[in-house]
């Protein structure tokens, strides 16, 4: 019998479908200015992300940048890049423009890899692409892994997801979900069973849906939670979730994160 959150065999056993990795890269960053160009072992961070993505089964990897400086840095290292508008309100808007610039067909699959994830596992990229190809009734796919600490479970910066029996997302939240009514009567001192899931911010889309997504009205729950993926659920779209056994490598949001990842690349 499969464990409660086992990823279906169809999402892990088959060869990855043809797909394109898109990496949105924005030069402005409040906590870490010029983050995409931050040096990691002799190459800009966005280049390191692309190099990891190219180790996946992707047919193509393209950086969708908002600055000529990012495009130039990518091309200097042999990474394909396109220049997009500077005024996009979200990464998904930037990706939709990139799809149009690249002339990708409506039924093509693209995987959004964040530009601050230089330690992303190539196998995880393949897994979300494979899952979306298999789940023909889903508009998107993403990933999650088990939470193993109460601190993470209660941390609003750690996004949680609850799944249905077929591995589709029911809801994403910054709150500790699912709520254990009896176990949490005296406070959250232990984790509910089965283990809660942390959402991993990687997405696969069909291009047709990605082009429609920016035009969908914001969901009230999206505004409250500040989680863009809730817009898709609110409008009736399904999000398939690949559950990975391993937490992803650390991303880079702060100078402290950058110093930690630089030490890894220096080894």
Rosetta blueprint (number, residue, H / E / L):
1 X L
2 X L
3 X L
4 X L
5 X L
6 X L
7 X L
8 X L
9 X H
10 X H
11 X H
12 X L
13 X L
14 X L
15 X L
16 X L
17 X L
18 X L
19 X L
20 X E
21 X E
22 X E
23 X E
24 X E
25 X E
26 X L
27 X L
28 X L
29 X L
30 X L
31 X L
32 X L
33 X L
34 X L
35 X H
36 X H
37 X H
38 X L
39 X E
40 X E
41 X L
42 X L
43 X E
44 X E
45 X H
46 X H
47 X H
48 X H
49 X H
50 X H
51 X H
52 X H
53 X H
54 X L
55 X L
56 X L
57 X L
58 X L
59 X L
60 X E
61 X E
62 X E
63 X E
64 X E
65 X E
66 X L
67 X L
68 X H
69 X H
70 X H
71 X H
72 X H
73 X H
74 X H
75 X H
76 X H
77 X L
78 X L
79 X L
80 X E
81 X E
82 X E
83 X E
84 X L
85 X L
86 X L
87 X L
88 X L
89 X L
90 X L
91 X H
92 X H
93 X H
94 X H
95 X H
96 X H
97 X H
98 X H
99 X H
100 X H
101 X H
102 X H
103 X L
104 X L
105 X L
106 X L
107 X L
108 X L
109 X E
110 X E
111 X E
112 X E
113 X L
114 X L
115 X L
116 X L
117 X L
118 X L
119 X L
120 X L
121 X L
122 X H
123 X H
124 X H
125 X H
126 X H
127 X H
128 X H
129 X H
130 X H
131 X H
132 X H
133 X H
134 X H
135 X L
136 X L
137 X L
138 X L
139 X L
140 X E
141 X E
142 X E
143 X E
144 X E
145 X E
146 X E
147 X L
148 X L
149 X L
150 X H
151 X H
152 X H
153 X H
154 X H
155 X L
156 X L
157 X L
158 X L
159 X L
160 X E
161 X E
162 X E
163 X E
164 X L
165 X L
166 X L
167 X L
168 X E
169 X E
170 X E
171 X E
172 X E
173 X E
174 X L
175 X L
176 X L
177 X L
178 X L
179 X L
180 X L
181 X L
182 X L
183 X L
184 X L
185 X L
186 X L
187 X L
188 X L
189 X L
190 X L
191 X L
192 X L
193 X L
194 X L
195 X L
196 X L
197 X E
198 X E
199 X E
200 X E
201 X E
202 X E
203 X E
204 X E
205 X E
206 X E
207 X H
208 X H
209 X H
210 X H
211 X H
212 X H
213 X H
214 X L
215 X L
216 X L
217 X L
218 X L
219 X L
220 X H
221 X H
222 X H
223 X H
224 X H
225 X H
226 X L
227 X L
228 X L
229 X H
230 X H
231 X H
232 X H
233 X H
234 X H
235 X L
236 X L
237 X L
238 X L
239 X E
240 X E
241 X E
242 X E
243 X E
244 X L
245 X L
246 X L
247 X L
248 X L
249 X L
250 X L
251 X L
252 X L
253 X L
254 X L
255 X H
256 X H
257 X H
258 X H
259 X H
260 X H
261 X H
262 X H
263 X H
264 X H
265 X H
266 X H
267 X L
